[in-house]
Amino acid sequence: MGRLRLHPLYSAAALLLATAGAHSAGFGIIENSASGMGVAYASGGAAAEDASTVWFNPASMTLLGGQNVVGAINAILPSADFSNNGSTFADGSALSGPDANSNTPALIPTFYYSGQIDDQLFVGLSINAPFGLVTEYNDDWVGRYHAVESDLKTVNINPAIAYRINEHWSLGAGVSVQLLDITLTSAVDFGALLGTPGSADGFADLTGDNYNDLAFGWNVGVLYNVDEHTRVALAYRSAVDQHVEGKADFRVPAAAAPVVSTGAFTDTALSADVTLPASASLSLFHNFGPLDLMADVTWTQWSSFQELRIKYDNPAQPDSVTTEDYRDQWRIAIGERIHVSEKFVLRTGFAYDQKAVKNRYRRTPRIPDNDRFWLSIGAGYALNGMLSIDAAYSHLFVASTKIENTFESSIPELNHTLKGTYDSSVDILSVQLSMKF
């Protein structure tokens, strides 16, 4: 697994993200609450059932009186099996190695608070993980030159404020500080550099974080109460520019000494810049007595992620570049909540989550992204006037995913092609405890 090295100042926050799995498009994470998951996150920023609305739309805090606290644990259980179908070395010969799977489970904790100052002013805090990624394969699998381990962790700390203008309109805004830690590993085909592809594998271990250059973002939201039964919410979250610094460790086989003599593939510092995408959402809520209906449409500006370029301090080591060429992406969700009694609610939801990657040529084994369909169920029970517990389950149906990605290198001998198919699905379980006082 990834080697997460933290400055002591950030260790407490990082405990909120033991591992992360990307199960929205790209490497986004939408798993933020059990109450939201039960309706496939169709609740968006309009339902405002609990303090998790601080993340989705801070303006909706005005629907929550008093003080509210939410803590949730989300368990992601992926299944992704890869079958090779004609992978080749750069010279066109067959690339050998076993098929693989990447079934690493993940736990994602989240925390939210909202508090009422007076009839018009509200404050809140959201701590969660909006982006993350864990994929891990055996060191000898057929795609080892493209990826072995990919481990990206984020922690987003987001204080927010909301103001109720009148009975119809509320506004909200927040700022975020975002921590990021990343590990990327892969095999290096030194055999290809010596004229015999696959005969002498080495290894590259790249690690980095943004702890010396923290990233910041902002978000705004508006809530319109049409009447006591219907409301509309609109929210926007800014892009976040990340600057990562770290190091590259290379393991070089003895036979590759002539390659290392050029100065390349020696341990060195590294840096990378990446923009995590902006997003906007429109949410609707309507109450029919014991039945609540919800819908949400979210746009994410994944087109900001065009390439992953890693720069090395060693001038003899050329940049590592992966062309991502992502496109903007949409997620559409509908859901319902049934109030069985004053204490017990049932939830169901369905969502279509569009892929961000354009095609199989740009898809990589680090992020084998594809369209996914969510089917969710959940329930909530009020233990008393202060405490309530919620649980939810989602199954994500993922279409069969083809990949035909050619490794990008300034050294032509390393431009191997990984070709095959992923068969994937995801199960997600979420449990949440909420407190009102």
C-alpha positions as CSV (number, residue, x, y, z in Angstrom):
1,M,0.0,0.0,0.0
2,G,1.0,3.7,-0.2
3,R,3.6,5.1,2.0
4,L,1.8,8.1,3.6
5,R,4.3,10.4,5.3
6,L,2.7,13.3,7.1
7,H,3.9,16.4,8.8
8,P,2.7,16.2,12.4
9,L,0.5,19.3,12.0
10,Y,-1.7,17.4,9.5
11,S,-1.7,14.0,11.0
12,A,-5.0,14.4,12.8
13,A,-6.8,15.5,9.6
14,A,-5.2,12.8,7.6
15,L,-6.7,10.2,9.9
16,L,-10.0,11.1,8.4
17,L,-8.8,9.4,5.2
18,A,-7.3,6.0,5.9
19,T,-7.8,5.0,2.3
20,A,-9.7,6.4,-0.7
21,G,-11.5,4.9,-3.6
22,A,-12.6,6.9,-6.6
23,H,-16.2,6.0,-7.4
24,S,-17.5,9.0,-9.0
25,A,-16.1,10.0,-12.4
26,G,-12.4,10.3,-12.8
27,F,-11.0,10.2,-9.3
28,G,-13.8,12.1,-7.6
29,I,-15.4,10.8,-4.4
30,I,-19.1,11.5,-3.8
31,E,-19.5,9.2,-0.8
32,N,-20.1,11.9,1.8
33,S,-23.0,10.7,4.0
34,A,-25.3,7.8,4.6
35,S,-28.4,10.0,4.4
36,G,-27.3,11.2,1.0
37,M,-26.2,7.7,-0.3
38,G,-29.7,6.3,0.4
39,V,-31.1,8.4,-2.4
40,A,-28.0,8.1,-4.6
41,Y,-27.1,11.7,-3.7
42,A,-30.2,13.0,-5.4
43,S,-30.8,15.1,-2.3
44,G,-27.9,17.4,-3.3
45,G,-28.1,20.8,-1.6
46,A,-31.9,21.1,-1.5
47,A,-33.0,18.4,1.0
48,A,-30.9,19.6,3.9
49,E,-31.8,16.7,6.0
50,D,-28.7,17.1,8.2
51,A,-25.4,18.9,8.6
52,S,-23.9,17.2,5.6
53,T,-25.6,19.9,3.5
54,V,-22.6,22.1,4.5
55,W,-20.6,20.3,1.8
56,F,-23.3,20.2,-0.9
57,N,-24.7,23.7,-0.5
58,P,-23.9,25.9,2.5
59,A,-27.0,28.1,1.9
60,S,-29.1,25.1,3.0
61,M,-27.8,25.4,6.5
62,T,-30.6,27.9,7.1
63,L,-33.1,25.0,7.0
64,L,-31.4,23.5,10.1
65,G,-32.1,25.1,13.4
66,G,-29.9,24.8,16.5
67,Q,-26.6,22.8,16.5
68,N,-26.1,19.8,14.2
69,V,-23.3,17.3,14.0
70,V,-22.9,14.4,11.6
71,G,-20.2,11.7,11.5
72,A,-20.2,9.0,8.8
73,I,-18.1,6.0,7.7
74,N,-18.3,4.9,4.1
75,A,-16.9,1.5,3.1
76,I,-16.1,1.0,-0.6
77,L,-15.8,-2.5,-1.9
78,P,-14.7,-2.5,-5.5
79,S,-14.2,-5.4,-7.9
80,A,-12.1,-4.8,-11.0
81,D,-10.7,-7.7,-13.0
82,F,-8.5,-7.2,-16.0
83,S,-8.2,-9.6,-19.0
84,N,-5.3,-9.1,-21.4
85,N,-6.2,-9.1,-25.1
86,G,-3.2,-8.4,-27.2
87,S,-0.9,-6.1,-25.1
88,T,2.5,-5.5,-26.9
89,F,6.0,-4.2,-26.3
90,A,7.0,-1.1,-28.2
91,D,8.6,-3.3,-30.9
92,G,5.2,-5.1,-31.5
93,S,6.1,-8.4,-29.8
94,A,3.6,-9.8,-27.3
95,L,3.8,-8.4,-23.8
96,S,3.6,-11.3,-21.3
97,G,2.4,-11.4,-17.7
98,P,-0.6,-12.5,-15.8
99,D,-4.0,-10.9,-15.8
100,A,-4.8,-8.9,-12.6
101,N,-7.5,-7.5,-10.4
102,S,-7.6,-4.4,-8.3
103,N,-10.0,-5.0,-5.4
104,T,-8.6,-2.8,-2.7
105,P,-11.3,-1.8,-0.2
106,A,-11.5,1.7,1.2
107,L,-12.9,3.4,4.3
108,I,-13.8,7.1,4.0
109,P,-14.8,9.0,7.2
110,T,-16.5,12.3,7.0
111,F,-17.5,15.0,9.5
112,Y,-20.0,17.9,9.4
113,Y,-21.2,20.6,11.7
114,S,-23.8,23.4,11.3
115,G,-24.8,25.9,13.9
116,Q,-27.4,28.7,14.2
117,I,-26.1,32.0,15.4
118,D,-29.5,33.8,15.2
119,D,-32.6,33.8,13.0
120,Q,-30.5,34.8,9.9
121,L,-26.9,33.8,10.4
122,F,-25.6,30.2,10.4
123,V,-22.0,28.7,10.4
124,G,-20.7,25.3,9.5
125,L,-17.7,23.0,8.9
126,S,-17.2,20.2,6.5
127,I,-14.2,17.7,6.6
128,N,-14.2,15.1,3.9
129,A,-12.4,13.6,1.0
130,P,-13.6,15.0,-2.4
131,F,-10.9,13.2,-4.4
132,G,-9.1,9.9,-4.0
133,L,-7.8,6.9,-5.7
134,V,-6.5,3.5,-4.8
135,T,-5.5,0.8,-7.4
136,E,-2.9,-1.8,-6.7
137,Y,-1.8,-4.7,-8.9
138,N,0.9,-7.4,-8.6
139,D,4.4,-6.3,-9.5
140,D,4.5,-8.8,-12.4
141,W,1.1,-8.2,-14.0
142,V,0.9,-7.6,-17.8
143,G,0.3,-3.8,-17.2
144,R,3.2,-3.4,-14.8
145,Y,5.0,-0.8,-17.0
146,H,1.9,1.4,-16.9
147,A,1.0,1.1,-13.2
148,V,1.4,-1.1,-10.1
149,E,0.2,1.1,-7.3
150,S,-1.7,4.4,-7.4
151,D,-2.7,5.9,-4.1
152,L,-4.1,9.5,-4.0
153,K,-5.5,10.9,-0.8
154,T,-7.1,14.3,-0.2
155,V,-8.5,15.9,3.0
156,N,-10.7,19.0,2.4
157,I,-11.4,21.3,5.4
158,N,-14.2,23.7,4.5
159,P,-15.7,26.3,7.0
160,A,-18.8,28.0,5.7
161,I,-21.4,30.6,6.5
162,A,-25.0,31.1,5.4
163,Y,-27.4,34.0,5.6
164,R,-31.2,33.9,5.4
165,I,-32.3,37.0,3.5
166,N,-36.1,36.3,3.9
167,E,-38.5,33.3,4.0
168,H,-37.7,32.5,0.4
169,W,-34.0,33.3,-0.2
170,S,-30.8,32.1,1.5
171,L,-27.1,32.5,0.5
172,G,-24.0,30.6,1.5
173,A,-20.3,30.6,1.0
174,G,-17.2,28.8,2.2
175,V,-13.5,28.4,1.8
176,S,-11.4,25.2,1.7
177,V,-7.9,24.2,2.5
178,Q,-7.1,20.9,0.8
179,L,-4.3,18.5,1.7
180,L,-3.0,16.0,-0.9
181,D,-0.7,13.0,-0.7
182,I,0.1,10.7,-3.7
183,T,2.1,7.6,-4.4
184,L,2.6,6.3,-8.0
185,T,4.6,3.1,-8.7
186,S,5.4,1.1,-11.8
187,A,7.9,-1.3,-13.3
188,V,10.6,0.1,-15.6
189,D,11.5,-2.1,-18.6
190,F,15.3,-1.8,-18.6
191,G,15.4,-4.9,-20.7
192,A,13.9,-2.8,-23.6
193,L,16.6,-0.2,-23.2
194,L,19.2,-3.0,-23.5
195,G,17.6,-4.5,-26.6
196,T,15.6,-7.4,-25.0
197,P,12.1,-6.2,-23.8
198,G,10.9,-7.7,-20.6
199,S,14.2,-9.3,-19.6
200,A,15.3,-6.9,-16.8
201,D,12.6,-5.1,-14.9
202,G,13.4,-2.3,-12.5
203,F,11.0,-0.2,-10.4
204,A,10.0,3.4,-10.0
205,D,8.4,4.7,-6.8
206,L,7.1,8.3,-6.9
207,T,5.8,10.0,-3.8
208,G,4.7,13.6,-3.1
209,D,2.4,15.9,-1.2
210,N,1.4,19.5,-1.0
211,Y,2.2,20.2,2.6
212,N,4.7,22.9,1.8
213,D,2.3,24.7,-0.5
214,L,-1.3,24.2,0.7
215,A,-4.1,24.4,-1.8
216,F,-7.2,26.6,-1.4
217,G,-10.6,26.8,-3.0
218,W,-14.0,28.3,-2.4
219,N,-17.7,27.5,-2.8
220,V,-21.0,29.4,-2.9
221,G,-24.6,28.4,-2.9
222,V,-28.1,29.8,-3.1
223,L,-31.4,28.3,-1.8
224,Y,-34.9,29.3,-2.9
225,N,-37.9,28.2,-0.9
226,V,-40.8,28.2,-3.4
227,D,-43.2,27.4,-0.6
228,E,-43.2,25.1,2.4
229,H,-43.2,22.0,0.2
230,T,-40.8,22.9,-2.6
231,R,-37.3,24.3,-2.8
232,V,-34.5,24.7,-5.4
233,A,-30.8,24.9,-4.7
234,L,-27.8,25.9,-6.9
235,A,-24.2,25.4,-5.7
236,Y,-20.8,26.0,-7.2
237,R,-17.4,24.8,-6.0
238,S,-14.2,26.2,-7.5
239,A,-11.3,24.4,-9.1
240,V,-8.3,23.8,-6.8
241,D,-4.7,24.2,-8.1
242,Q,-2.4,21.7,-6.5
243,H,1.4,21.9,-6.4
244,V,3.0,18.7,-5.3
245,E,6.7,18.1,-4.3
246,G,8.3,14.8,-3.4
247,K,10.9,12.3,-4.6
248,A,11.5,9.5,-7.1
249,D,13.2,6.3,-6.0
250,F,14.4,4.0,-8.7
251,R,15.3,0.3,-8.3
252,V,17.7,-0.6,-11.1
253,P,18.8,-4.2,-11.9
254,A,22.6,-4.8,-12.2
255,A,22.3,-5.4,-15.9
256,A,21.1,-1.9,-16.5
257,A,24.3,-0.2,-15.2
258,P,25.1,1.2,-18.8
259,V,21.7,3.0,-18.6
260,V,22.3,4.5,-15.2
261,S,25.8,5.7,-16.3
262,T,24.0,8.3,-18.5
263,G,22.7,10.0,-15.3
264,A,19.1,8.8,-15.7
265,F,17.1,6.7,-13.3
266,T,18.9,7.9,-10.2
267,D,16.9,9.0,-7.1
268,T,15.8,12.6,-7.3
269,A,13.3,15.2,-6.1
270,L,10.2,15.8,-8.2
271,S,7.3,18.2,-8.6
272,A,3.9,18.2,-10.3
273,D,1.1,20.6,-10.9
274,V,-2.5,19.6,-11.3
275,T,-5.9,21.3,-11.3
276,L,-8.7,19.5,-9.5
277,P,-12.0,20.4,-11.2
278,A,-14.7,22.9,-10.5
279,S,-18.3,21.7,-10.2
280,A,-21.8,23.1,-10.2
281,S,-25.1,21.4,-9.2
282,L,-28.8,22.1,-9.4
283,S,-31.0,20.3,-6.9
284,L,-34.8,20.1,-6.5
285,F,-36.9,19.0,-3.5
286,H,-40.7,18.5,-3.2
287,N,-42.7,17.1,-0.3
288,F,-46.0,15.1,-0.8
289,G,-47.0,14.5,2.7
290,P,-45.1,11.3,3.9
291,L,-43.2,11.2,0.5
292,D,-40.2,13.4,-0.4
293,L,-39.0,13.5,-4.0
294,M,-35.5,14.7,-5.0
295,A,-33.5,15.3,-8.1
296,D,-30.0,16.6,-8.7
297,V,-27.9,17.4,-11.8
298,T,-24.2,18.0,-11.3
299,W,-21.6,19.2,-13.8
300,T,-17.9,18.6,-13.1
301,Q,-15.2,20.4,-15.2
302,W,-12.9,17.5,-15.7
303,S,-11.6,19.1,-18.8
304,S,-9.2,20.9,-16.5
305,F,-7.3,17.6,-16.2
306,Q,-5.5,17.3,-19.5
307,E,-2.2,15.8,-18.5
308,L,-0.2,14.5,-15.5
309,R,3.3,15.8,-15.9
310,I,6.0,14.9,-13.3
311,K,9.1,17.0,-13.4
312,Y,12.4,15.8,-12.0
313,D,15.2,17.8,-10.5
314,N,17.7,15.5,-12.2
315,P,18.2,17.1,-15.6
316,A,19.1,13.7,-17.2
317,Q,15.6,12.4,-16.3
318,P,13.0,13.6,-18.8
319,D,9.5,14.5,-17.6
320,S,7.0,11.7,-17.0
321,V,3.9,12.6,-19.0
322,T,0.5,10.9,-19.1
323,T,-2.0,12.6,-21.5
324,E,-5.4,12.4,-19.7
325,D,-7.5,14.5,-22.1
326,Y,-10.5,14.4,-19.8
327,R,-13.9,15.9,-20.7
328,D,-16.5,17.7,-18.7
329,Q,-18.8,15.2,-17.0
330,W,-22.5,15.0,-15.9
331,R,-24.2,13.1,-13.0
332,I,-28.0,12.9,-12.9
333,A,-29.8,11.4,-9.8
334,I,-33.4,10.9,-8.6
335,G,-34.5,9.7,-5.2
336,E,-37.3,9.4,-2.8
337,R,-37.6,9.4,1.0
338,I,-40.7,7.8,2.7
339,H,-41.5,8.9,6.3
340,V,-42.9,5.6,7.6
341,S,-43.4,7.1,11.0
342,E,-42.1,10.1,13.0
343,K,-38.9,8.1,13.8
344,F,-38.4,5.9,10.8
345,V,-37.6,6.8,7.1
346,L,-36.8,4.7,4.0
347,R,-34.8,5.9,1.1
348,T,-34.2,4.8,-2.5
349,G,-32.3,6.4,-5.4
350,F,-30.9,5.9,-8.9
351,A,-28.1,7.8,-10.6
352,Y,-26.3,7.9,-13.9
353,D,-22.6,8.9,-13.5
354,Q,-21.0,9.7,-16.8
355,K,-17.3,8.8,-17.4
356,A,-14.7,11.6,-17.7
357,V,-12.2,9.7,-19.8
358,K,-12.9,10.1,-23.6
359,N,-12.0,6.7,-25.0
360,R,-10.0,3.5,-24.5
361,Y,-6.8,5.0,-25.8
362,R,-6.8,7.6,-23.0
363,R,-8.0,5.2,-20.3
364,T,-5.2,4.1,-18.0
365,P,-5.0,1.3,-15.4
366,R,-4.5,3.9,-12.7
367,I,-8.0,5.2,-13.4
368,P,-10.0,2.7,-15.5
369,D,-12.9,5.1,-15.6
370,N,-16.2,4.3,-17.3
371,D,-20.0,5.1,-17.1
372,R,-21.6,3.8,-14.0
373,F,-25.2,3.4,-12.8
374,W,-26.1,3.7,-9.1
375,L,-28.9,1.8,-7.4
376,S,-29.2,2.8,-3.7
377,I,-31.3,2.0,-0.7
378,G,-31.2,3.3,2.9
379,A,-33.0,3.9,6.1
380,G,-32.9,6.2,9.1
381,Y,-34.1,5.9,12.6
382,A,-34.4,8.6,15.3
383,L,-33.2,7.1,18.6
384,N,-34.5,10.0,20.5
385,G,-35.0,13.8,20.1
386,M,-31.2,14.3,19.9
387,L,-29.7,11.2,18.2
388,S,-30.4,9.5,14.9
389,I,-28.7,6.7,12.9
390,D,-28.7,6.2,9.2
391,A,-27.5,3.4,7.0
392,A,-27.3,3.0,3.2
393,Y,-26.1,0.6,0.5
394,S,-25.3,1.3,-3.1
395,H,-24.4,-1.0,-6.0
396,L,-22.6,0.5,-8.9
397,F,-23.1,-1.2,-12.3
398,V,-20.1,-0.5,-14.5
399,A,-20.1,-1.2,-18.2
400,S,-17.4,-3.6,-19.6
401,T,-14.4,-1.3,-20.0
402,K,-11.9,-1.6,-22.8
403,I,-8.4,-0.2,-22.6
404,E,-5.8,0.3,-25.3
405,N,-3.3,2.7,-23.8
406,T,0.2,3.2,-25.1
407,F,2.8,4.3,-22.4
408,E,4.1,7.7,-23.2
409,S,7.9,8.1,-23.0
410,S,10.5,10.2,-24.8
411,I,12.4,6.9,-25.1
412,P,10.6,5.0,-27.9
413,E,11.7,1.6,-26.6
414,L,9.4,2.1,-23.6
415,N,6.2,2.9,-25.5
416,H,4.5,-0.4,-24.6
417,T,0.7,-0.8,-25.2
418,L,-1.7,-2.3,-22.6
419,K,-4.7,-3.8,-24.4
420,G,-7.6,-5.6,-22.7
421,T,-10.9,-5.4,-20.8
422,Y,-11.9,-4.5,-17.3
423,D,-15.0,-6.2,-15.7
424,S,-15.9,-4.0,-12.7
425,S,-18.6,-3.3,-10.1
426,V,-18.6,-1.6,-6.8
427,D,-20.5,-2.1,-3.5
428,I,-20.7,0.8,-1.0
429,L,-21.9,0.7,2.6
430,S,-22.4,3.8,4.7
431,V,-23.3,4.3,8.4
432,Q,-24.0,7.7,10.0
433,L,-24.7,9.1,13.4
434,S,-26.3,12.5,13.7
435,M,-26.8,14.7,16.7
436,K,-29.1,17.7,17.1
437,F,-29.1,20.0,20.1
